[in-house]
Amino acid sequence: MFQSQIPNFIRKEFPKDEESYNAKVLIRAGFIDKLMAGVYSYLPFGLRVLNKINSIVRDEINAIGAQEVLMPALNPKENWQQTGRWSTFEALFKIVSRDKKEFALGPTHEEVVVPLAQKAIFSYKDLPFGLYQIQTKFRDEPRAKSGILRGREFMMKDLYSFHSDGEDLEKYYSKAIIAYQKIYKRVELDALLVEASGGTFSKYSHEFQVLSENGEDSIVYCKKCHFAQNSEINSSKDGDSCPKCGTPLVLGKGIEVGNIFKLNTKYSDPFKLKFKDKDGEEKLVIMGCYGIGTSRLMGAVAESSHDDRGLIWPSSIAPFEIHLIALVSNDKKENKKIFERANKVYSQLLKMGIEVLFDDRQDKSAGEKFAESDLIGIPARLIISQKTGSKIEFKKRNEAEAKIVDFSFIKKYCSGIKNEVI
C-alpha cells in the first residue's frame, strides 16, 4: 500500500482529552479516532489490526468446533424481562421506537442465543454444541475513561455452549481455556488465568488478565505455581503465603482480556430450554459462556508493547509486515534512481505475499518519516536512500541497531515470516 494514497491521520502530539495510554498512542498513530467518550472509529491501520485479531480468535474458536452466527444487536425488551435483567443490568442501553416499543442494545447475548438454541435442541442427541459471534456490543459505562479497554461501543467475541450435563460442560470449558491461551500466545500477550467470583452461576468464573500498571483490576498471584485470584474474592496482602505452594504472593494490576463462566441453568431456566434424555425425561440444558473483547485485546497489546517512540506490534497482528521507506534526495537523477529501486523492492515483496506499507511520499523529510514509522510500530523497516546505494537498510522495530543488507537477506527474512509456526 502506498502511504501517499492513505489519508494521514497521524498527529504530532498526543490528544489532551485522553487518560489512558492505549487511546493516546492509537489516536496519535492514526489507528483510531474518538467520536465521543467510549466510542471510537477504527481507521485504516486500526481496522487492519482489529481484523487480524478477529481472524486469530475465529481460528481458535472454530478449532474447538463452535459454529459462527451473527445475532441482532437490537433486542426486544421482553427477552430481557424474561431473565429479569431489564431492571438489573445497570449498563443496559435502552431505546424507544416511534411506536413506543422498548428495546435494548445488546451488551451480551444470552437473551437472544437461548431462544435461538431452543429451535435446535430437542433431544440429548442434539447436544453438545457451541454458537459464537464477533459483533459490536453496547454498554452504558458510567465513566468511559480507559480508551478501547472499556468503551460504550466495542467489538466482542461471545461464545455460548450447550450441554446435557455438568461433566460435558467441564470438558468444553477446559477446551475453551486452551483455545484462549492459544489466542493470547498468538498476539504475544502473557495472560494469567485468574479465578473470579462466579456470582449466581457457580463458585468461580475465570478471567484472563495481562499484568499492567495501567490495569483496572487488582489481582493476587503466585509466580511459582500460577495460582491467581481477583482481589475481590481474595484479600491476601503482598508477601502472604500462596494457599497452593506457600510461595510469597504478589499483588498486581491487570487488564482483563477475556472471561469465561459456567452458566449452568441460569438462562436456560427462564426460557425453559430443555431436552429429553435417553430415558425420555425432560431436563434443563446446561450452559457455558466465553467472552473476549477483541477491540479491548487491541488496546491491551498497545498498553503492553511499546516504547517511548511509539507502538511495537507483534507480527501476527501488525497492520503491515514491512514498512518500506524511500528517502528523498536533492539530486533529481539520484532521486529517480532511489524511487525506481524502492518500487522494484515493493513489487518483489508483494509477489512474495508480504504486506507492505510503502512510504513513497516526497514531501516528507527523513526525520518525519522515521518518527512516524516508529510511532506506527510495524515489525520491520526497510530504507532505500542515496546512502544505501544498491543495498537496503534493515531494522526491526524492537531492536536498536540497523544493518545494511542485500535483497537476499530480505527474501530470507520474509520467508521466515511466512513459515513461522504460530
Helices and strands as residue ranges (DSSP letters): G 3-5, H 21-28, E 32-36, E 39-42, H 44-63, E 67-68, E 74-76, H 77-83, H 85-88, E 93-96, E 102-105, H 110-118, G 124-126, E 129-138, G 147-149, E 153-163, H 166-186, E 191-197, E 204-211, E 217-221, E 228-230, E 250-264, E 274-276, E 282-284, E 286-293, H 294-304, E 306-307, E 310-311, E 322-326, H 332-351, E 356-359, H 366-376, E 380-384, E 392-396, E 403-405, H 407-419
